[in-house]
Amino acid sequence: MEYMIEDLMEQVVTCGGSDLHISTGLPPYIRISGKLTPTDYEPLTAEQCQRLIFTMLNNTQRKHLEQNWELDCSYGVRGLARFRVNVYKDRGTYAACLRALSSQIPTMEALKLPDIVREISEKPRGLVLVTGPTGSGKSTTLASMINNINMTRSEHILTIEDPIEFVYEPIQSLIHQRQIGEDTKSFANALRAALREDPDVVLVGEMRDLETISLAISAAETGHLVFGTVHTSSAAQTVDRMVDVFSPEQQQQIRVQLSNSLVAVFSQTLVPRKNPKPGEFGRVMAQEIMIVTPAIANLIREGKTSQIYSAIQTGAKLGMQTLEKVLSDLYKAGTISLEAAMSKTSKPDELQRLIGGSMPTAQATSAKPNSGRSLLVN
């Protein structure tokens, strides 16, 4: 039987899945609420995999894939959904992972983001970072912030993405979206050019190299509001990652620049719900929030990132919160299990202290932290 890629995509959307995996010798798999589940289709042959994948690609993309053996792109089905596509080789045959992207940009209210997230999106300038592991909802959080600006301010918004995920319709703002590989050669090239394109707001899809990070910091320093993502799991780790990209002789200067330009860091992860209700999303977001106060700016400038966690703990009145405080609150509310909470923390002792008498003794001794992998239906 010959399958159509649109049929598989429709099944992902229908069952509320987040990812579709296509590989040789196996049936297509769908990730639903974080769990991979095989479909009822027969195992795919190498020829079927290649045909399914190549129907999504244009000639330029096929050539890039054949030359580089890897490809990032996006593919949309009118009236259904858009997908972020990654194609790669597995034991000599083509395989692909497709991430379902929502056609609707969720509001901050729908995502239940804290009020401080909206306040930060209303800042006129500075660097705002949303961090977390792959699939932790960074793109969705950023999209809600960008769309809030779009609905409330007359700004020129420029996004640089790999690939474009959410498509914005101009409401009050003028929006241009540039995709790596189609509209620009690299994040650094696009960001360098962006400063000559009269932007008020710049979204950098991923800040992963020295030049991109340096340009983003400079853009924030020169009066632009810059949003970016980093693959880190805490606010303090984010600062260290930004600084460590640079050579030792540059790091003090970068600390000073960061202390002046960084506005906030939102580090988030998704935690499985304990007993999701019908129609309810199977995971809930836990978000560590750091707002750069003069005290935290001083810690960044002096390289005392190990003290940032304590500063976040004492900054609750300003909207700050540690990941452990959020996990503790979710556990006490019965939203997540103890095991799920412990799987997401890098500070199990602090989490146990916050949970206190709410923690069953037997579970407390057996629970051990692990990295945990979480994904989001965008």
C-alpha positions in Angstrom: 0.0 0.0 0.0 1.3 3.5 -0.9 1.0 6.1 1.8 0.7 9.9 1.3 2.6 12.2 3.6 -0.5 14.3 4.0 -2.4 11.2 5.4 0.3 10.8 8.1 0.2 14.5 8.9 -3.5 14.4 9.3 -3.2 11.6 11.8 -0.7 13.6 13.8 -3.1 16.6 14.0 -6.2 14.4 14.7 -4.6 12.6 17.7 -3.0 15.8 19.1 0.5 14.6 18.4 3.6 16.7 18.4 6.0 14.8 16.2 6.0 12.3 13.4 8.9 9.9 12.8 9.5 8.2 9.5 12.2 5.6 9.2 13.0 2.4 7.2 11.9 -1.0 8.6 9.4 0.6 11.1 5.9 1.9 10.9 5.6 5.7 11.3 5.7 6.8 15.0 3.8 9.7 16.6 4.7 11.4 19.8 1.6 12.1 21.9 2.0 13.9 25.2 5.7 13.1 25.2 5.3 9.3 24.5 6.3 7.7 21.2 3.5 5.5 19.8 3.7 3.3 16.7 0.9 3.8 14.1 -1.1 1.0 12.6 0.7 1.3 9.3 3.0 -1.4 7.9 6.7 -1.0 8.3 8.1 1.3 5.6 10.6 0.3 3.0 13.6 2.5 2.1 11.9 3.4 -1.1 8.7 4.4 0.7 10.6 6.5 3.2 12.4 8.4 0.4 9.2 8.9 -1.6 7.4 10.3 1.5 10.2 12.6 2.3 11.0 13.8 -1.2 7.4 14.8 -1.9 7.9 17.6 0.7 11.0 19.0 -0.9 11.7 21.3 -3.8 14.6 20.7 -6.2 16.9 23.0 -4.2 16.2 21.2 -0.9 16.7 17.8 -2.5 20.1 18.9 -3.9 21.1 20.3 -0.4 20.0 17.0 1.2 21.9 14.9 -1.3 25.0 17.0 -0.8 24.9 17.4 3.0 22.8 14.3 4.1 20.8 16.6 6.5 18.2 19.2 5.9 16.0 21.5 8.0 12.9 23.0 6.3 9.2 23.5 6.8 6.1 22.1 5.0 2.5 23.1 5.1 -0.8 21.5 4.1 -3.5 24.1 3.5 -6.3 23.8 5.9 -4.4 21.3 8.1 -1.1 22.5 9.7 2.5 23.4 9.1 5.4 21.1 10.1 9.0 21.8 10.9 10.9 19.1 9.0 14.4 17.6 9.7 15.6 15.0 7.3 18.7 12.9 8.0 20.4 9.6 7.1 20.0 6.4 9.2 22.2 3.4 8.2 22.3 4.6 4.6 18.6 5.4 4.2 16.6 8.6 4.6 14.6 9.2 7.8 12.7 12.3 9.0 11.2 13.9 12.0 8.3 16.3 11.5 7.2 18.7 14.3 3.6 19.8 14.1 3.2 23.6 14.3 0.0 25.2 15.4 -1.6 27.4 12.7 -2.9 29.7 15.5 -0.4 31.7 17.6 -1.5 31.0 21.2 -2.1 34.0 23.5 -0.2 34.5 26.8 -3.5 33.8 28.6 -3.9 30.5 26.8 -0.4 29.5 27.7 -1.0 30.7 31.3 2.3 32.6 31.3 3.0 34.8 34.3 2.2 38.5 34.0 5.9 39.4 34.1 6.3 37.8 30.7 3.9 40.3 29.2 5.6 43.1 31.0 9.0 42.1 29.6 7.6 41.9 26.1 6.5 45.6 26.5 10.1 46.7 27.1 11.4 49.1 24.5 14.9 47.7 24.3 17.2 45.0 25.7 18.0 41.3 25.3 15.4 38.7 26.3 16.3 35.0 26.3 13.9 32.1 26.3 15.9 28.9 27.1 15.3 25.2 27.6 15.9 21.8 26.0 14.7 20.9 22.6 10.9 20.8 22.5 10.3 22.7 25.7 8.1 25.3 24.1 10.6 28.1 23.5 9.2 28.9 20.1 5.6 29.0 21.4 6.5 31.3 24.3 8.4 33.7 21.9 5.6 33.6 19.4 3.1 34.7 22.0 5.4 37.6 23.1 6.0 38.7 19.5 2.3 38.6 18.7 1.5 40.6 21.8 3.8 43.3 20.4 2.1 42.9 17.0 -1.3 43.5 18.5 -0.4 46.5 20.7 2.4 48.5 19.1 3.3 49.9 15.7 6.8 48.4 15.4 9.0 46.9 12.7 9.5 43.3 13.8 12.2 41.2 12.0 12.5 37.5 12.7 15.4 35.3 11.6 14.5 31.6 11.9 15.6 28.1 10.9 13.0 27.3 9.7 10.1 29.7 10.0 7.7 28.2 12.5 4.8 30.5 13.2 3.6 32.8 10.4 2.5 36.2 11.7 -0.2 38.4 10.1 0.6 42.1 10.5 -2.0 43.7 12.9 -0.4 46.9 14.2 3.2 46.1 13.4 5.1 45.6 10.1 6.6 42.1 10.2 9.3 40.5 8.0 10.3 36.9 8.5 13.6 35.5 7.1 14.4 31.9 6.8 18.0 30.5 6.9 18.8 28.8 3.6 16.1 30.6 1.7 16.2 34.3 2.6 19.6 34.5 4.1 22.8 32.4 4.4 23.1 32.4 8.2 21.9 33.9 11.5 25.0 36.1 11.7 24.6 37.5 8.1 20.9 38.2 8.7 21.5 39.9 12.1 24.3 42.0 10.6 22.0 43.2 7.9 19.1 43.6 10.3 20.7 46.6 11.9 20.4 48.5 8.5 16.8 47.5 8.0 15.3 49.8 10.6 13.9 47.2 13.0 12.4 47.9 16.5 12.2 44.2 17.5 14.5 41.4 16.3 13.8 37.7 16.9 16.9 35.4 16.6 15.6 31.9 16.3 18.8 30.4 17.8 21.9 31.9 19.3 24.5 29.2 18.9 27.8 30.8 17.8 30.1 33.6 18.8 29.3 36.0 16.0 25.5 35.7 16.4 25.6 36.2 20.2 28.0 39.2 19.8 25.7 40.8 17.2 22.6 40.2 19.3 24.2 41.8 22.3 25.3 44.7 20.2 21.8 45.1 18.8 20.3 45.2 22.2 22.9 47.7 23.4 22.0 50.1 20.5 18.4 50.4 21.4 16.6 47.4 19.9 14.5 44.8 21.6 16.1 41.4 20.8 14.6 38.0 21.6 16.6 34.8 21.3 16.8 31.2 22.3 19.6 29.2 24.0 19.7 25.5 24.8 20.3 25.8 28.5 18.3 24.7 31.5 18.7 27.6 34.0 19.2 31.3 34.1 22.7 31.1 35.6 23.7 28.4 33.1 22.5 30.7 30.3 24.8 33.5 31.4 27.7 31.2 31.6 27.0 29.7 28.1 26.8 33.2 26.6 30.1 34.2 28.2 32.0 30.9 27.6 31.5 31.1 23.8 34.1 34.0 23.8 37.8 33.7 24.3 39.1 34.3 27.8 40.5 37.7 27.0 37.0 38.8 25.7 34.9 37.4 28.5 35.1 40.3 30.9 34.0 42.7 28.2 31.1 40.4 27.3 30.1 40.2 31.0 29.9 44.0 31.1 27.9 44.1 27.9 25.5 41.4 29.1 25.0 43.1 32.5 24.0 46.3 30.6 21.8 44.7 27.9 20.2 41.6 29.3 16.6 42.2 30.5 15.3 38.7 31.5 15.9 35.0 31.1 13.0 32.6 31.0 14.2 29.0 31.4 11.4 26.5 30.8 10.6 22.8 30.6 7.5 20.7 30.1 6.4 18.3 32.8 3.8 15.4 32.3 0.5 16.1 34.0 -0.5 13.6 36.7 -4.0 13.0 35.5 -4.8 14.9 32.4 -8.4 15.5 31.8 -10.0 14.8 28.3 -9.0 17.5 25.9 -6.3 18.9 28.3 -2.7 19.2 27.1 -0.7 16.3 28.6 2.1 18.4 29.9 2.4 21.6 31.9 5.1 24.2 31.7 7.5 25.0 34.5 9.4 28.2 34.0 12.3 29.7 35.9 12.3 33.5 35.6 15.2 35.8 36.1 14.7 39.6 35.8 18.0 41.5 35.6 18.0 43.9 38.6 21.0 46.1 39.5 22.1 43.3 41.9 21.9 40.6 39.3 23.6 42.8 36.8 26.5 43.2 39.3 26.7 39.4 39.7 26.9 39.0 35.9 29.6 41.7 35.6 31.7 40.2 38.4 31.4 36.6 37.1 29.5 35.5 40.3 26.9 33.5 38.4 26.8 30.9 41.2 25.0 33.5 43.3 22.2 34.2 40.7 20.0 31.4 42.0 19.9 33.0 45.5 19.1 36.3 43.9 16.1 34.7 42.0 14.9 33.2 45.3 14.7 36.6 46.9 13.2 38.3 43.9 9.7 36.9 44.1 8.1 40.4 44.5 9.6 41.4 41.1 8.1 38.3 39.4 11.2 36.1 39.7 10.8 32.4 40.5 13.1 29.3 40.6 12.3 26.2 38.7 12.2 24.3 42.0 9.6 26.7 43.5 7.4 26.1 40.4 7.8 22.3 40.5 7.0 22.3 44.2 3.8 24.4 43.7 2.7 22.1 40.8 3.3 19.0 43.0 1.4 20.4 45.9 -1.5 21.3 43.7 -1.7 17.7 42.5 -0.9 18.7 38.9 2.3 16.6 38.6 3.7 13.6 40.3 6.7 13.6 42.6 8.6 11.4 40.2 7.9 13.9 37.3 9.0 16.9 39.5 12.2 15.2 40.5 13.0 14.3 36.9 13.1 17.9 35.9 15.2 19.4 38.8 19.0 19.8 39.0 18.6 20.7 42.7 16.8 17.7 44.3 17.7 18.7 47.8 16.2 22.2 47.3 13.0 20.7 45.8 12.6 18.3 48.7 13.0 21.2 51.1 10.3 23.2 49.4 7.9 20.2 49.2 8.6 19.5 52.9 5.8 17.6 54.7 4.0 17.1 51.4 6.5 14.6 50.2 5.9 10.9 51.0 8.9 9.5 52.9 9.2 6.4 50.7 9.1 8.4 47.5 11.5 11.0 48.8 14.2 8.4 49.3 13.7 6.6 46.0 13.2 9.6 43.7 16.3 10.4 41.8 16.8 13.3 39.3 17.3 12.5 35.6 17.5 14.7 32.6 14.0 13.9 31.3 13.0 14.8 27.7 10.0 16.9 27.0 8.5 18.1 23.8 5.7 20.5 22.9 2.9 20.6 20.4 3.5 24.0 19.0 
